[in-house]
Amino acid sequence: MDRFTVPDGLYRSTDNGITWSQISGGSVSSITLDQSERIFWVTTCCVYRSSDGGESRTEILFTANLPRQVGVDLLGNIYVATAEEVLFSTDDGMTWDDLTGGLPSVNTSSVAITSNNNVYVGTWLFDGVSRRLSSVITSIGEPPRPVPTQTMLHENYPNPFNASTTIPYQLSTRAHVTLKVYDVLGREVATLVNEEQSAGRYTVSWDATKVASGVYYYEMRIDGYVETKAMLLLK
């Protein structure tokens, strides 16, 4: 196949590049591995993580700010440079903080972390000038979490799962939230959330020890907003 006709995506080779197999679609701009050899990669609007060589994936970040590069330090903390910010997560991508405050430019393009946790962030301006910032992060306190700009239901993890799984979601405004699980016939299996919640990021767990293996759907309803995703229970 001509290389210019190969679809965009994440590819893997197990024979030193002689043959390749596509394991994920989308335009990929950055790939990195952590100490456990988990794969992290960036597409046009998302950052994904895989613990099984790309056979399955979990979306850990969705942003319209054009994510460009992902980096992971020795402690497992995740850094993502987008077109407008540098995001930082200490909990495997469940929540994110903005580290952009001290940068001279918000047009970030790349991020790298050294073995002693110096963080280097590349920025760019429209005239092509670039700058580099080096800072040592020794500890992360509890600064106020930025309020999400979008209401969104994220992919559960792990998926497929056995016994239990975690479902993340976020709210841009205070609202009454219902989050329910249904089987393939549309029958309600569980109600995980049914209450008013403030704007912010949340997670809820589903204990599926009492139901059979198969495909289930989880649905979040907030006023006029409805979103549904699928998950696979394997026992």
N, C-alpha and C positions, 0 to 999 in steps of 0.2 A: 504494500500500500504506500502511495506517495505520502511523504511526511506532512505535506501541506493539506491533505484531506483527512488527517486523523482528527477525530472529534476532540474537543476540549475535555479535560478531566484529569484525574489523578491516576497514574499508571504505575505498575509494579513489575520488576524483573527479578527473577530468581536464578538467572544464569548469566550474570554480568552483562546484561543489556542485549543478549542475542535475541530474546523474545520478550514481549511485553503484554500485559493484560490490564485492561481498564477496570479500576475498582471504584471509581466515583466519577460522576459527570460534573459539568460546570467549568468555568474558566478559573484555573488555580494559579494564584500569584505567589504563594509562599507555602513551604512545607518545613516542619521541624519535628524532632523526636525528643522525648524527655528521658530521664534516667531509666525508666521502665520500658523504653522503646515503644511507648504509645505514640501514634502519629497524630499531629495537629496540622491542619491545612486551611487555607483561606481561599474563598471564592468571591464572587462579585459583592455579595452582601452578607456572607455567613462565615463563621469559623466552626470547623468540625473536629471531633476527636474520635479516634478508633483505638481499641485495645487489642484487636485481633487481626492486625495487618491490613485493615481496610475492608474486611468481610462485612462488618456492620459499622455504623457511624452514629454519633450523637451530635446534634447541633448544640454548641455551647454559647454561641453569640450570633444574634441577628442585628444588623445595623445598616441603615441607609447611608452611612457616612463613608462608604467605600473602604472597607478593611484592606490593608495592603500586606502586612507581614505579621507573623505570630512568633513569639519566642517563649521559652520556658526555662526558669532558673533551676538550680540544684535542689531547691525546696519544693519544686512543683508548682510555683506561682506562675501564672500565665500573663503575658503582655501582648497586647495587640495594637499596632499602629494603624490608624485610619487616616482619612484625608483631613480630619478635623480634631483628632484627639489621640491620646495614648491611654488605653484602658488596661486595668490591672485587676486580676482576680486571685484571691488566696484560697478559694473553695472550689477549684476545678471547674470554674466557669458558671457557677450558680449565680453569683452576684459580681458586679464590676464597679470599680472606682475609676475616676478620671484623674490622671497624673499630669495633665497638660498645664496646670497653673503656672509653673515657673518657666515654661519654654518661651523663647523669643518669637516663635512663629507657631501657629496652629496647623500649618500645612505639613504634617508628618508623613514620612514615606517608609521608614524602616526602623526596626528595633533589634537590639542584640544585648545579651546578658553575659557577663564574664563569670568565671568560676568563683570569684569573691563577691558576686552580686552587684558589680558596677553595671549600671544600665546605660546603654548608649542609644540615643534616639536621633535619627536623621530627619532633618526638616528641609523643605525647599520653598523657594519663592519663585514667582513667575519670571524673574530675570535670571534664574538658574543658580543663584547663590545658595549654598547649603551650610548648615551649622550642625555641630554635634554637642550633645549634652552628656556629661558623665555625672552620675549621682549614686551614692551608696544608700541602699534601703536596708536599714538594720532592723527596723520593726515597723509594723503597720498598726496604728491605733484604731480607733473607731470613729472616723470622720463621718459626717452625715452622708447617707447614701443618696446619690442623685435620683430624682424622681424619674421613672421611665417616661419616655415621650410617646410610647405606643402601648396599647393594650394587646397582649399576645399570649397565646398558649404555646409552650415549647414542647419538643419531643421528650418523651419519658426516657428514663435511663435506669438500669440497663434495658435494652430492647433488642432481641428477645430476652425474657427474664423467667426466673423460676422462683415462685413463692411471693416475691414482693418487688415493687418498682416505685420510682419516685417521679412525680410529675411537676415540673416547674411552670410557673406562669407569672405574668406581670400586669399591673394595672397602672394606667396613666392618670386616673382620677378615682376618687372614692365611689364605690358602687356596690350593689348587692350581687354577689357571685354565687352561681351554682356550678358545680363540677361533678358530673355523674359518669358512671361506667355502664356500657351496654354490651350485650352479646351480639352475635351476627344476625339474630332475628329481631333486633331492636328492643329486646326486653331489658329493663333496668336491672343492673346487677348490684350497684353500690352508689351511694351518695357520699362523695368525699368532702364537698364544701357546700354550704348553704347558709351564707351569712353576709352581712355588709362588711366590707374591708376598705381600708385606706389605700391610697396610691402607694405602690411599692412592688417588690419582688417577693414571691412566695413559692413554697414547695409543699406538696402533699404526697403521702405515701399510700399505696394500695396494697393491702395484704390479700393475696389471691389464693391462699392455701385451701380454701373451701370450695373453689370452683374448678371446673375441668380445663384441661389444656385447650388452646385455640386462640382465635383472633377476637380481640375485644376493642371497643371504641370508647374513648373518653371525650366528653363534650363539655365545653365551658360556655355558659350563657351569662352575659352582662348587659342588661337593658336590651338594646337592639343588636348587640354583638353576639354571634354564635360561631364557634370554631370546634372542629372535630378532628381527632387524629386516631390512628390505629396502633395497636400494640399486640405483641404475640407472647402468649404464655406457654412455656414448654416445661412439662414436668417429667 
